[in-house]
Protein backbone atom coordinates (compact mmCIF):
# COMPACT_ATOMS: atom_id res chain seq x y z
CA UNK A 1 0.00 0.00 0.00
CA UNK A 2 1.53 3.30 -1.11
CA UNK A 3 -0.02 5.45 1.62
CA UNK A 4 1.27 3.40 4.58
CA UNK A 5 4.52 3.99 6.38
CA UNK A 6 6.08 2.91 9.66
CA UNK A 7 7.00 5.39 12.39
CA UNK A 8 9.46 4.09 15.00
CA UNK A 9 7.45 5.64 17.85
CA UNK A 10 3.86 5.54 16.60
CA UNK A 11 4.02 2.33 14.59
CA UNK A 12 2.20 1.78 11.31
CA UNK A 13 0.63 4.96 9.94
CA UNK A 14 -1.52 5.88 6.97
CA UNK A 15 -0.28 8.88 5.01
CA UNK A 16 -3.17 11.04 3.86
CA UNK A 17 -0.95 13.88 2.65
CA UNK A 18 -1.85 15.06 -0.82
CA UNK A 19 0.68 16.13 -3.45
CA UNK A 20 -0.55 19.70 -3.02
CA UNK A 21 0.16 19.49 0.74
CA UNK A 22 3.65 18.14 0.03
CA UNK A 23 4.38 20.96 -2.44
CA UNK A 24 3.16 23.56 0.05
CA UNK A 25 5.34 22.07 2.80
CA UNK A 26 8.35 22.04 0.46
CA UNK A 27 7.77 25.69 -0.47
CA UNK A 28 7.53 26.69 3.20
CA UNK A 29 10.72 24.80 4.06
CA UNK A 30 12.56 26.24 1.05
CA UNK A 31 11.59 29.77 2.11
CA UNK A 32 12.70 29.07 5.69
CA UNK A 33 16.03 27.63 4.54
CA UNK A 34 16.61 30.62 2.25
CA UNK A 35 16.38 32.95 5.27
CA UNK A 36 18.82 30.97 7.44
CA UNK A 37 22.21 32.53 8.12
CA UNK A 38 24.95 30.78 6.15
CA UNK A 39 26.67 29.50 9.29
CA UNK A 40 23.45 27.92 10.58
CA UNK A 41 22.73 26.32 7.22
CA UNK A 42 26.27 24.89 7.09
CA UNK A 43 25.88 23.52 10.62
CA UNK A 44 22.56 21.85 9.73
CA UNK A 45 24.11 20.29 6.63
CA UNK A 46 27.12 19.11 8.67
CA UNK A 47 24.78 17.46 11.15
CA UNK A 48 23.04 15.77 8.23
CA UNK A 49 26.35 14.31 7.01
CA UNK A 50 27.19 13.22 10.56
CA UNK A 51 23.84 11.41 10.87
CA UNK A 52 24.37 9.82 7.46
CA UNK A 53 27.78 8.51 8.60
CA UNK A 54 26.35 7.17 11.87
CA UNK A 55 23.51 5.43 10.05
CA UNK A 56 25.97 3.93 7.60
CA UNK A 57 28.23 2.63 10.37
CA UNK A 58 25.36 1.12 12.36
CA UNK A 59 23.43 -0.48 9.54
CA UNK A 60 25.85 -1.33 6.76
CA UNK A 61 23.94 -3.75 4.57
CA UNK A 62 26.67 -4.62 2.10
CA UNK A 63 26.72 -1.16 0.54
CA UNK A 64 30.19 0.35 0.64
CA UNK A 65 30.57 4.11 0.85
CA UNK A 66 34.14 5.33 0.69
CA UNK A 67 35.31 7.73 3.39
CA UNK A 68 36.19 10.23 0.68
CA UNK A 69 32.52 10.57 -0.24
CA UNK A 70 31.67 11.88 3.23
CA UNK A 71 34.70 14.17 3.21
CA UNK A 72 33.74 15.49 -0.21
CA UNK A 73 30.25 16.37 1.08
CA UNK A 74 31.81 18.34 3.94
CA UNK A 75 34.13 20.18 1.57
CA UNK A 76 31.12 21.19 -0.54
CA UNK A 77 29.16 22.34 2.53
CA UNK A 78 31.98 24.60 3.69
CA UNK A 79 32.89 25.65 0.15
CA UNK A 80 36.50 24.49 0.54
CA UNK A 81 38.68 23.79 -2.45
CA UNK A 82 40.30 20.38 -2.37
CA UNK A 83 43.73 21.84 -3.04
CA UNK A 84 43.43 24.27 -0.09
CA UNK A 85 42.24 21.46 2.18
CA UNK A 86 45.14 19.24 1.12
CA UNK A 87 47.53 22.10 1.88
CA UNK A 88 45.89 22.64 5.29
CA UNK A 89 46.23 18.99 6.36
CA UNK A 90 49.70 18.86 4.82
CA UNK A 91 49.26 16.12 2.24
CA UNK A 92 49.89 16.24 -1.47
CA UNK A 93 47.00 17.38 -3.59
CA UNK A 94 47.14 14.23 -5.76
CA UNK A 95 46.85 11.99 -2.69
CA UNK A 96 43.73 13.82 -1.53
CA UNK A 97 42.17 13.55 -5.00
CA UNK A 98 42.87 9.80 -4.95
CA UNK A 99 40.96 9.53 -1.69
CA UNK A 100 38.00 11.51 -2.98
N, C-alpha and C positions, 0 to 999 in steps of 0.2 A: 504494500500500500504506500503510495507516494506521500501522503499527508501525515504519516506517522513517523515519530522519531523517539529516541530514548534519551531522557534526561537523567544524569547520575543521581540526582537528589529526588526528583519527583517521579521517576520511572517512565513508563510508556506514555507518550503524549500525542495528541492529534493536532496537527498544525492547520489552523484555519486561516492563515495569513494569505491574503490575495497578492497577486503580482503588483497591483497598484499600491498596496500597503508596503511591500518590500521596496518599491521604487521610492516612495515617500521617505521611508526610513533611511535609505541610502543617501538621498538628497540632504536630509537633516544632518546625518553624520558627516557627509562631505563638507557641508557648510561649517560645521563645528571644527573639523580638522583644519580647514583653511584658516580659521581664526587663531589656532594654537600658535604660541611662540615657537620658534624653530627649535630651541633647546628642549622644550617639552615634547615636541613631536619626535625628535631624535631619541629621547629617553624612552618614549612609548614603543618606538620601533625596535630599540635595543632590547627592551623587555620581551618583545615578541620573538626576537631571535633567540634569546635566552630560553624562553619557554619551548621553542621549537627544538633546541638542543637537548633540553631535559627530557622532552617527550621521546625524542629519537633514542636517547641513551637508555631510557626505561623500557621502551617497547619495540626494540629493533626486531622487525619481522623479516629478516633476510634482505632488506633494502639497505644498501650501503651509500651513505652520504659522506663524501670526503670532507675533512676538516677545513680545507680551503674554501669550500662552498659557504660555510658559516662565516669565515673570516671575510670573504668577498662581500657578503651581505652587510657586514659591519662597516667595511670600507665605503660602501655605497651610501649607507645611512649618514655617516659622518663626512661624506664628500672628500675622502682622502685619496690622493693618487697613490697607486701601488708603488711607484718609484720612491716617493717621499716616505711612505711607510717602511719600505725596505731599508732606506737610509736611516730612519729613526731607530729601528731594531737592529741595525748594524749587520745586515746580511746583504749579499749581492742581489741586485734586482732580478737577474735571471733565475736565481734559486727561489725567490718569492713567486715569480710567474709560474715556475714548475709546480709549486704547491697549489696555486690557485687554478 
